[in-house]
Amino acid sequence: MHKTLNAATNAATQSPVVSLKNVHKSFGTLKVLDGVSFEVDRGEVLVLIGRSGSGKSTALRCIDRFERIDSGEIVVCDHRVSDPKLDLRALRQDVGIVFQSYNLFPHLTIEENITLAPCSVKGVSKAEAKEEARRVLAQVGLEDKLHQYPEQLSGGQQQRAAIARSLAMQPKVMLFDEVTSALDPELTGEVLKVIEALAADGMTMVMVTHEMGFARGIANRVVFMHRGKVHETGPAAILTSPATPELAQFVGTGL
Amino acid sequence: MNLNLDFASIIERWPTFFDGALLTLQLAFIATMLGTAIGVLGAIGRRSHHPIVSRICGIYVEAIRNTPLLVQIFLVYFGLASLGLKFSAFVVAAAALTINVGAYTTEIIRAGFDSIPRGQIEAAEGLALSRAQIYWHVVMWPAIEKVYPSLTSQFVLLMLASSVTSQISAEELTAVANYVQSDTYRAFETYILVALVYIVLSLIMRAGFWLLGLVIFPRRRRLGTPL
């Protein structure tokens, strides 16, 4: 089940898991994405950073088509996301997304939260789904919370449960939209540890984060967004030695 | 002032009252079940992006909420009759009460649907659930749990309002009382008794809804906290 892939060797031979080409997106008169392009290869961790309003969350949400783009092209796991005839549910079976506000279903136990989609979308049997729930919960260190309700968990535990819920669908790529922004430093740490373990397992990931130290440690590639454009991109090293004054200023204030 | 109450002649008619009360409960039960179904569909319809669907549901809700129940009952009663359709008073009463409570239920359930945060729906969409699955698993059950107290009060009100169907001679509790009092000339005693029976019916319904809530909302049963 666990694919431990070496990002560097696979990247050259396979088409990217996520690719954005010249993506434009406006909300009314506000231009949010102004010709954004980037690619994520299999097993790679791409971190999107930038100020609030720079378009990084919108770019992430476009990948799972929570926002429709005005022009350009997005291809995710061979799904042409920008195609109006896109099979949306097929795309979303391949893409897992975790939000800032966890969004666990409050009326369901953690187990029911996790088994809901595999059972109703993939037609997995209840018994199989429960076994998978146990496995993914163990992966995020919450196997004892199976029969608890979300409100009985701390914020960090809820976020880890939300990650487990996404993992149970066995996605090919995971999107993380500021998943630690609602958490205190201690709880942030436990969530980031889970994400690090996923990266070590070879999961392809795109994440929006304000945790610069974490980004430096985990990113294969960093995309710095500024005013709707990819202002600077490169390996994690650009965070310590930025080429543009905007990124220098951003990491300067961000640390 | 000379108050002379005689309950004996009323109480000896208890089988009649019992039948009336049973019919009242049956009317309430049918209208509650069908009204809930209409309410769920109506709420989905009112929130539909299809303008004609949401308009039709809106007109239904407003038409019912702005006319008296008795007039609605007569409209169904004489409407069916003028179409040449012959139904018993019970069927007409059940239909009218269902149409009536369906409109109120639509509004209550719609409020519940609207209270589900957008993030819940996005999370479900992100998990590739279909629209119908999202409505069923993520929107409807928590929505109903949130509005359950308003919903059950509405159904108890409906049971009390069913007394109006005595006007078309449905043999429910109030109609039965009307016969008894005209027979015995003990009007005050009759309606005191009937009022007490309605109180008992209300308590029975509230207890029933409380028990039902324990069954259909396991989270609430275990944690006891509102959603």
Interface residues (C-beta under 8 A of the other chain):
Chain A: D64 F66 R89 A90 R92 Q93 V95 G96 I97 F99 S101 N103 L104 F105 P106 H107 L108 T109 L116 A117 S120 V121 Y149 E151 Q152 A162 R165 S166 M169
Chain B: P117 G119 Q120 E122 A123 A124 E125 G126 L127 A128 L129 S130 Q133 H137 V138 W141 P142 E145 F217 R219 R222 L223 T225 L227
